[in-house]
Amino acid sequence: MSTLVVIDMQNVFADADSPWCAPRLPEILDPIDRLVAAYAPDVVFTRFLAPAEPAGAWRAYYEQWSFALQPPHARAYQLIDRYAAHAGSTVDATTFGKWGPELAGRVGSGEMVLAGVATECCVLATAVAAADAGVRVRVVADACAGADDVSHEQALGVLRLLTPLVEVVTLAEATS
């Protein structure tokens, strides 16, 4: 069994005025819709949230990105309107990687198929952690977007180095 995990399709990454905007996010909406239709009901959406009190190295991170210190209910951290219906069942984390006990419980012993943003950050971190846990991971390249095209391609290159634990695939391969 495969579970689709859609990483961080939130307003903070979709809003053109956000410092964290993934400019190609609009281009992956239709591919993600196709994946959601193909994998339903085995679909999980995630959200990146700021911690109430940053600790350790996260303190310096949030000094640089102070705009992001918003509560979980802030509009920035909500799923974009297109996916708002999934908001009640998200896996939330204050870390880049979303792999942990909650997501592991949702994926089980099957394969995890990843899509979303940002390829070079939360998608990459989630893929590596899940692979370390022994989960087969497929990252759908044309259903992911990064901070820019170079970062996206570099992250896919790193993920390809992790074959066979992580496989980078196309939308067509993931839905066939």
C-alpha positions as a printed Julia matrix, in Angstrom:
176×3 Matrix{Float64}:
   0.0    0.0     0.0
   1.17   3.53   -0.79
   0.38   6.71    1.09
   0.59  10.1    -0.56
   2.1   12.74    1.73
   1.63  16.31    0.52
   4.14  18.55    2.22
   3.28  22.05    3.44
   0.83  23.4     0.87
   0.33  26.45    3.06
  -0.33  30.12    2.46
   3.14  31.06    3.74
   4.64  29.24    0.73
   1.93  30.25   -1.78
   1.66  33.96   -1.05
   3.75  35.96   -3.55
   4.48  38.54   -0.83
   5.84  35.97    1.63
   9.61  35.73    2.07
   9.1   31.96    1.9
   7.17  31.97   -1.37
   7.81  28.98   -3.64
   7.18  30.74   -6.98
   6.36  27.57   -8.9
   3.81  26.34   -6.35
   0.87  27.23   -8.65
   2.36  24.91  -11.31
   2.19  21.87   -9.03
  -1.47  22.27   -8.02
  -2.9   20.22  -10.9
  -0.3   17.45  -10.47
  -1.06  17.3    -6.73
  -4.79  17.16   -7.5
  -4.13  14.17   -9.77
  -2.08  12.47   -7.06
  -4.74  13.1    -4.41
  -7.36  11.56   -6.71
  -5.13   8.57   -7.45
  -4.17   7.83   -3.82
  -7.4    8.72   -1.99
  -8.2    7.93    0.75
  -4.53   7.28    1.63
  -3.52  10.95    1.58
  -1.9   12.99    4.34
  -1.25  16.74    4.25
   1.41  18.29    6.49
   2.0   21.76    7.89
   5.16  23.49    9.04
   4.49  25.54   12.17
   6.63  27.87   14.25
   7.29  26.71   17.8
   5.85  28.72   20.67
   9.41  29.21   21.98
  12.29  28.55   19.57
  15.12  26.59   21.19
  18.67  25.75   20.23
  19.69  26.62   16.68
  16.06  27.47   15.91
  16.52  30.71   17.89
  18.96  32.04   15.26
  16.68  30.77   12.5
  13.72  32.72   13.83
  15.89  35.8    14.39
  16.43  35.72   10.63
  12.79  34.86    9.85
  10.95  36.68   12.65
   7.85  37.17   10.46
   7.26  33.42   10.8
   6.77  33.49   14.57
   3.02  33.23   14.24
   0.59  30.92   16.04
  -0.63  27.71   14.36
  -4.03  29.26   13.61
  -2.49  32.2    11.68
  -3.59  32.43    8.04
   0.03  31.98    6.9
   0.1   28.48    8.37
  -3.25  27.31    7.03
  -3.43  25.05    4.01
  -4.18  26.98    0.84
  -7.89  27.27    0.12
  -7.72  24.54   -2.52
  -6.81  21.99    0.17
  -8.64  23.49    3.16
 -10.95  20.47    3.34
  -7.91  18.42    4.47
  -7.08  20.8     7.34
  -8.62  18.62   10.05
  -6.26  15.74    9.48
  -2.87  17.32    8.91
   0.38  16.18   10.45
   1.9   19.3    11.98
   5.55  19.77   12.93
   7.86  22.57   14.01
  10.67  20.93   12.05
  11.54  20.78    8.37
  11.15  17.02    8.28
   7.67  15.73    8.94
   8.7   12.11    9.54
   7.99  11.09   13.11
   5.65   8.84   15.07
   2.46  10.53   13.82
   3.35  10.35   10.13
   4.84   6.87   10.57
   1.52   5.76   12.03
  -0.32   7.11    9.01
   2.06   5.55    6.46
   2.45   2.22    8.22
   4.67  -0.36    6.55
   3.87   0.78    3.03
   5.51   3.11    0.59
   5.44   6.9     0.99
   4.89   9.07   -2.08
   5.94  12.69   -1.56
   4.83  15.92   -3.22
   4.73  19.57   -2.13
   7.09  22.32   -1.03
   9.87  23.09   -0.64
  11.85  20.43   -2.46
  15.18  21.49   -0.95
  13.86  21.8     2.57
  10.8   20.02    3.97
  10.41  17.49    1.14
  14.09  16.53    1.29
  14.16  16.36    5.1
  11.03  14.2     5.2
  12.29  11.85    2.51
  15.67  11.29    4.17
  14.21  10.68    7.64
  11.63   8.22    6.3
  14.27   6.4     4.27
  16.45   6.18    7.4
  13.48   4.53    9.11
  13.35   1.91    6.34
  10.37   3.29    4.4
  10.44   3.14    0.61
  10.05   6.73   -0.59
   9.07   8.01   -4.04
   9.39  11.76   -4.63
   7.24  13.04   -7.49
   9.55  15.59   -9.12
   6.89  17.39  -11.15
   4.62  17.69   -8.1
   7.25  19.47   -6.0
   8.45  23.07   -6.04
  11.39  24.79   -4.43
  12.47  28.28   -3.51
  13.87  28.47   -7.04
  14.56  26.14   -9.95
  18.24  25.59   -9.09
  17.47  24.6    -5.49
  14.69  22.28   -6.67
  16.95  20.49   -9.17
  19.83  20.26   -6.7
  17.56  18.67   -4.11
  16.28  16.15   -6.65
  19.92  15.36   -7.46
  20.68  14.67   -3.8
  17.56  12.5    -3.5
  18.62  10.48   -6.56
  21.84   9.64   -4.72
  19.74   7.77   -2.15
  18.42   5.18   -4.61
  17.01   2.57   -3.97
  15.72   3.92   -0.63
  14.45   7.06   -2.36
  13.29   7.1    -5.96
  12.61  10.31   -7.88
   9.69   9.71  -10.24
   7.4   11.62  -12.6
   3.7   12.21  -12.1
   2.99   9.68  -14.85
   5.05   7.03  -13.04
   3.41   7.79   -9.7
  -0.12   7.51  -11.06
   0.3    4.48  -13.31
